[in-house]
Amino acid sequence: MNLLIPNLGTTSLKYQLLAMPGGKVLGSGKQERVSDYAAAIRGIDTGGAAIDAVAFKAVHAGPHYRGTYLVDEGVLAALEEFLPAAPAHNAIYLTALKAFREAMPGVPLVTAFETEFHATMPEFAARYGVPGSWHDEFGVRKYGFHGASHQYVSERAPELLGVERAGMRLISCHLGGSSSICAIGSGRSVDTTMGFSPQSGLENATRHGDLDVFAVLYMMRRRGWQVEDIYRELTQTGGLAGLSGIAGGDVRDLEAAAEQGNREASLALDVFTYEVRKTIGAYAAAMGGVDAIAFTGGIGENSARLRSSCCRGLEFLGVQLDAERNESGSGDRVVSAGRIAVLALRTNEELVVARRAYAILTK
């Protein structure tokens, strides 16, 4: 079965065509400056291979869709309902799903939601201190995201280390333009930094991360902002971009600026790595210890400097990086010398999505 796995951006379309169940890559591509998804879909090059189904790494559809599903009106309605919680992500997927439906009639469409991996979180880790009606009627709770990446890490890390998943206490750090950390016990999500929305948790490139909600209400009153104004402030100019004053909040730009003496860029990096260190310590406490820490995502995999900064001060846990391993080499590898294994991994979200979709389609 050949599964097309699109990775959708606001103006981009990346994709892989995987032959399942083996996962062989039959083709891949990327289109930039996409303004018409229908035209972009027609431009997908599969090298002549047939597309048997399309599987999407969808984001947020609330409490009733925390798994993998064939796309139907219920899925589309749930994506629409939770659009305010993930405005950038859900809007893209709603547009693209409808375009794929029209462009590929009869081809099954599957949504593998990012929240699926985190459905194992215990209730005490997932609930907020809000009125029960918020939870019961409107689904306000912690959902967690980057589920496909954290699931891949939960499988790849024990494989690389030659240990069993059962009993392994792993902290997965998916660090990139969008970042989150997950505590994983025996291959299952125990806790994660993103909550009701992808806005929460660590600072992201342009999204604010954890924030006292009363600061938002305060600013709305002081500036006379409406809801759409605060959406724009928090999603486009917050996070590392807000802290550093550097548009886009790309860590590579921040590191370059910090090396040139830019104090705000240095502060932004310090805030980010402090939050990562603090979360690693908290998740070690949540699991009664930690056996391995994995860094993945564009930053986690590729920035030796950031891995070093995130691990500095964690020696009390048994974390000790090997400077040579950390700063050289490529691919999946151990970069530590201490009791706790520290890994640099390349995530493979497309493979996880394809496996989930294949399981649904072949039931």
C-alpha positions as CSV (number, residue, x, y, z in Angstrom):
1,M,0.0,0.0,0.0
2,N,1.4,3.4,-1.0
3,L,0.7,6.2,1.4
4,L,1.2,9.8,0.6
5,I,2.2,11.8,3.8
6,P,1.9,15.6,3.3
7,N,3.5,18.0,5.7
8,L,1.5,21.2,5.4
9,G,2.8,24.8,6.0
10,T,1.0,28.1,5.6
11,T,2.6,28.5,2.1
12,S,4.4,25.2,1.6
13,L,3.7,21.6,0.9
14,K,6.3,18.9,1.6
15,Y,5.5,15.2,1.1
16,Q,6.8,11.7,1.1
17,L,5.3,8.6,-0.6
18,L,5.9,5.5,1.5
19,A,5.4,1.9,0.6
20,M,3.8,0.2,3.6
21,P,4.1,-1.8,5.7
22,G,7.9,-1.6,5.1
23,G,8.2,2.2,5.0
24,K,10.3,2.4,1.9
25,V,10.4,6.0,0.5
26,L,9.2,5.9,-3.1
27,G,9.3,9.6,-3.6
28,S,9.4,13.0,-1.9
29,G,9.2,16.7,-2.7
30,K,8.6,20.2,-1.6
31,Q,6.7,23.1,-3.0
32,E,7.1,26.7,-1.7
33,R,4.9,29.7,-2.0
34,V,1.8,27.7,-2.2
35,S,-1.3,29.8,-2.6
36,D,-3.6,27.2,-4.3
37,Y,-3.6,23.8,-2.7
38,A,-5.5,22.3,-5.6
39,A,-2.7,23.3,-8.0
40,A,0.0,22.1,-5.5
41,I,-1.7,18.7,-5.3
42,R,-1.6,18.4,-9.1
43,G,2.1,19.1,-8.9
44,I,2.9,16.2,-6.6
45,D,5.4,13.9,-8.3
46,T,5.2,10.3,-7.3
47,G,7.5,9.0,-10.0
48,G,4.6,7.0,-11.6
49,A,3.7,5.2,-8.4
50,A,0.0,5.0,-7.5
51,I,-1.3,6.8,-4.3
52,D,-3.6,4.4,-2.4
53,A,-4.3,6.7,0.5
54,V,-3.3,10.1,2.0
55,A,-2.4,10.4,5.7
56,F,-2.1,13.7,7.5
57,K,-0.3,14.6,10.7
58,A,-3.2,16.6,12.0
59,V,-3.1,18.7,15.1
60,H,-6.1,19.3,17.3
61,A,-9.7,18.0,17.2
62,G,-10.5,17.9,20.9
63,P,-11.3,15.1,23.3
64,H,-13.2,12.8,20.9
65,Y,-10.5,12.6,18.2
66,R,-7.3,11.7,20.0
67,G,-6.3,8.9,17.6
68,T,-6.2,8.1,13.9
69,Y,-9.3,8.3,11.8
70,L,-10.7,8.1,8.2
71,V,-11.7,11.7,7.3
72,D,-15.4,12.2,7.5
73,E,-17.8,15.1,8.4
74,G,-17.2,14.4,12.1
75,V,-13.5,14.9,11.8
76,L,-13.9,18.1,9.8
77,A,-16.4,19.5,12.3
78,A,-14.1,18.8,15.2
79,L,-11.2,20.5,13.5
80,E,-13.5,23.5,12.9
81,E,-14.6,23.4,16.6
82,F,-11.1,23.5,17.9
83,L,-9.8,26.0,15.3
84,P,-9.6,28.8,18.0
85,A,-7.2,26.6,20.0
86,A,-4.9,25.9,17.1
87,P,-5.7,28.6,14.5
88,A,-2.6,28.4,12.4
89,H,-2.5,24.6,12.2
90,N,-6.2,23.7,11.9
91,A,-6.9,26.3,9.3
92,I,-4.2,24.8,7.0
93,Y,-5.5,21.3,7.5
94,L,-9.2,22.2,6.9
95,T,-8.2,23.9,3.6
96,A,-5.9,21.1,2.5
97,L,-8.3,18.2,3.5
98,K,-11.0,19.8,1.4
99,A,-8.6,20.3,-1.5
100,F,-7.4,16.7,-1.4
101,R,-11.0,15.4,-1.3
102,E,-11.7,17.3,-4.5
103,A,-8.4,16.5,-6.2
104,M,-8.4,12.8,-5.4
105,P,-12.0,11.6,-5.3
106,G,-12.2,8.0,-4.0
107,V,-8.8,8.0,-2.4
108,P,-9.1,7.4,1.4
109,L,-7.9,10.3,3.6
110,V,-6.7,9.6,7.1
111,T,-5.9,12.0,10.0
112,A,-3.4,10.9,12.6
113,F,-3.8,13.4,15.4
114,E,-0.8,14.7,17.3
115,T,-2.7,14.3,20.5
116,E,-2.9,10.5,20.1
117,F,0.4,9.6,21.8
118,H,-0.5,11.7,24.9
119,A,-3.8,10.0,25.5
120,T,-2.0,7.8,28.0
121,M,-1.3,10.7,30.4
122,P,-2.8,10.2,33.8
123,E,-5.8,12.4,34.6
124,F,-3.9,14.2,37.4
125,A,-1.3,15.3,34.8
126,A,-3.9,16.4,32.2
127,R,-6.5,18.4,34.2
128,Y,-6.4,22.1,34.9
129,G,-7.7,23.9,37.9
130,V,-10.8,25.3,36.1
131,P,-14.5,24.7,36.7
132,G,-15.6,21.2,35.8
133,S,-18.0,22.5,33.2
134,W,-15.0,23.9,31.2
135,H,-13.7,20.3,30.9
136,D,-16.9,18.4,30.6
137,E,-18.7,20.7,28.1
138,F,-15.9,22.3,26.2
139,G,-12.9,19.9,26.5
140,V,-10.5,22.2,28.3
141,R,-7.6,20.0,29.4
142,K,-4.0,19.2,28.5
143,Y,-3.8,17.4,25.2
144,G,-0.1,17.6,24.2
145,F,1.3,17.8,20.7
146,H,4.3,16.7,18.6
147,G,2.9,13.2,19.4
148,A,4.3,11.6,16.2
149,S,7.8,12.8,17.0
150,H,7.7,11.8,20.6
151,Q,6.3,8.4,19.7
152,Y,9.1,7.9,17.2
153,V,11.7,8.8,19.9
154,S,10.0,6.4,22.3
155,E,10.7,3.6,19.8
156,R,14.1,4.7,18.4
157,A,15.9,5.5,21.7
158,P,15.6,2.0,23.3
159,E,16.5,0.5,19.9
160,L,19.6,2.6,19.7
161,L,20.6,1.8,23.3
162,G,19.8,-1.9,23.0
163,V,17.4,-1.9,25.9
164,E,13.7,-2.7,26.4
165,R,11.0,0.0,26.3
166,A,9.4,-1.6,29.3
167,G,10.7,0.1,32.4
168,M,12.7,2.8,30.5
169,R,12.3,6.4,31.7
170,L,12.9,8.7,28.8
171,I,12.7,12.4,28.3
172,S,12.1,13.4,24.7
173,C,13.0,17.0,23.8
174,H,11.6,18.0,20.4
175,L,13.2,21.4,19.8
176,G,12.7,23.4,16.7
177,G,10.7,26.3,15.5
178,S,8.0,24.6,17.5
179,S,9.2,22.9,20.7
180,S,7.9,20.5,23.4
181,I,9.2,18.0,25.9
182,C,7.6,14.7,26.8
183,A,8.2,12.4,29.8
184,I,7.9,8.8,28.6
185,G,7.6,5.8,30.9
186,S,7.8,2.4,29.3
187,G,7.0,3.9,25.9
188,R,3.9,5.8,27.1
189,S,3.4,9.5,27.5
190,V,3.4,10.5,31.2
191,D,3.4,14.3,30.9
192,T,4.2,16.9,28.2
193,T,4.8,20.6,28.1
194,M,2.2,21.6,25.5
195,G,-1.3,21.7,27.0
196,F,-4.7,22.8,25.7
197,S,-3.1,24.4,22.7
198,P,0.3,24.3,20.9
199,Q,0.9,27.8,22.3
200,S,1.8,26.6,25.8
201,G,4.9,25.1,27.3
202,L,8.4,26.1,26.0
203,E,8.9,29.3,24.1
204,N,8.6,28.7,20.4
205,A,9.9,30.7,17.5
206,T,7.0,33.2,17.5
207,R,4.6,31.7,20.0
208,H,4.8,32.7,23.7
209,G,4.9,29.4,25.6
210,D,3.7,29.3,29.2
211,L,2.1,32.7,30.2
212,D,-0.1,33.9,33.1
213,V,-3.4,34.4,31.5
214,F,-4.0,37.5,33.5
215,A,-1.1,39.2,31.7
216,V,-3.1,38.7,28.5
217,L,-6.3,40.2,30.1
218,Y,-4.2,43.1,31.5
219,M,-2.7,44.0,28.1
220,M,-6.1,43.7,26.4
221,R,-7.5,46.3,28.8
222,R,-4.5,48.6,28.7
223,R,-4.2,48.6,24.9
224,G,-7.9,48.2,24.1
225,W,-7.1,45.1,22.1
226,Q,-9.8,42.8,20.8
227,V,-9.5,39.0,20.6
228,E,-8.0,39.0,17.1
229,D,-5.4,41.6,18.2
230,I,-4.1,39.4,21.0
231,Y,-4.1,36.3,18.7
232,R,-1.8,38.2,16.4
233,E,0.5,39.4,19.2
234,L,0.8,35.9,20.8
235,T,1.2,33.8,17.6
236,Q,3.3,36.1,15.4
237,T,5.5,38.3,17.5
238,G,5.9,36.3,20.8
239,G,8.3,33.6,21.9
240,L,12.0,33.8,20.9
241,A,11.2,36.5,18.4
242,G,9.5,38.6,21.1
243,L,12.4,38.1,23.6
244,S,15.2,38.8,21.1
245,G,13.6,41.3,18.8
246,I,14.8,39.2,15.9
247,A,11.9,38.5,13.4
248,G,11.1,34.9,13.0
249,G,12.8,33.8,16.2
250,D,15.0,31.2,14.4
251,V,17.6,29.8,16.8
252,R,20.3,29.9,14.2
253,D,19.8,33.6,13.8
254,L,19.7,34.1,17.5
255,E,23.0,32.1,18.0
256,A,24.7,34.2,15.3
257,A,23.5,37.4,16.9
258,A,24.5,36.3,20.3
259,E,28.0,35.6,19.1
260,Q,28.1,39.2,17.8
261,G,27.2,40.5,21.3
262,N,23.5,40.9,20.9
263,R,22.3,40.9,24.6
264,E,18.6,40.3,23.8
265,A,19.4,37.3,21.6
266,S,21.6,35.8,24.4
267,L,18.8,36.4,26.8
268,A,16.3,34.6,24.6
269,L,18.6,31.6,24.3
270,D,19.1,31.6,28.1
271,V,15.4,31.7,28.7
272,F,14.8,28.8,26.3
273,T,17.6,26.5,27.7
274,Y,16.6,27.3,31.3
275,E,13.1,26.2,30.6
276,V,14.4,23.0,29.0
277,R,16.7,22.2,32.0
278,K,13.9,23.0,34.5
279,T,11.5,20.7,32.6
280,I,14.0,17.8,32.4
281,G,14.4,18.0,36.2
282,A,10.7,18.2,36.8
283,Y,10.0,15.2,34.5
284,A,12.8,13.2,36.2
285,A,10.9,13.8,39.4
286,A,7.6,12.8,37.8
287,M,9.0,9.4,36.7
288,G,11.1,8.8,39.8
289,G,14.3,9.2,37.8
290,V,15.5,9.2,34.2
291,D,17.5,6.7,32.1
292,A,17.9,8.7,28.9
293,I,17.4,12.1,27.4
294,A,16.8,12.5,23.6
295,F,17.2,15.7,21.6
296,T,15.4,15.8,18.3
297,G,13.8,18.4,16.0
298,G,15.8,20.9,13.9
299,I,17.5,22.5,16.9
300,G,17.7,19.4,19.1
301,E,19.4,17.3,16.5
302,N,21.7,19.8,14.9
303,S,22.7,22.4,17.6
304,A,25.6,21.1,19.7
305,R,25.7,24.4,21.5
306,L,22.1,24.2,22.5
307,R,22.3,20.6,23.7
308,S,25.3,21.6,25.8
309,S,23.4,24.6,27.3
310,C,20.3,22.5,28.0
311,C,22.4,19.8,29.9
312,R,24.5,22.2,31.9
313,G,23.6,22.0,35.6
314,L,22.1,18.5,35.3
315,E,25.2,16.7,36.5
316,F,23.3,15.9,39.8
317,L,21.1,13.6,37.7
318,G,24.0,11.8,36.2
319,V,24.0,13.8,32.9
320,Q,27.5,14.4,31.4
321,L,28.0,15.2,27.8
322,D,31.0,14.0,25.8
323,A,32.3,17.2,24.2
324,E,33.8,15.4,21.1
325,R,30.7,13.2,20.5
326,N,28.4,16.2,21.0
327,E,30.2,18.5,18.7
328,S,31.0,16.1,15.9
329,G,29.4,13.2,14.0
330,S,26.0,13.0,12.4
331,G,23.0,10.7,12.5
332,D,21.5,9.0,15.5
333,R,24.1,8.7,18.2
334,V,24.9,8.8,21.9
335,V,26.6,12.2,22.8
336,S,27.1,11.5,26.6
337,A,29.7,10.0,28.8
338,G,27.8,9.9,32.1
339,R,25.3,7.5,33.7
340,I,22.4,9.0,31.9
341,A,22.4,8.4,28.1
342,V,22.0,11.6,26.1
343,L,21.0,11.1,22.4
344,A,20.9,13.1,19.3
345,L,18.2,11.7,17.0
346,R,16.6,12.5,13.7
347,T,12.9,12.2,14.1
348,N,10.6,10.5,11.5
349,E,7.1,11.7,12.0
350,E,6.1,10.7,8.5
351,L,6.9,7.0,9.3
352,V,4.8,7.1,12.5
353,V,1.8,8.7,10.6
354,A,2.1,6.1,7.9
355,R,2.2,3.2,10.4
356,R,-0.9,4.6,12.2
357,A,-2.8,5.1,8.9
358,Y,-1.8,1.6,7.6
359,A,-3.2,0.0,10.7
360,I,-6.5,1.8,10.3
361,L,-6.8,1.1,6.6
362,T,-6.0,-2.6,6.9
363,K,-8.3,-3.4,9.8
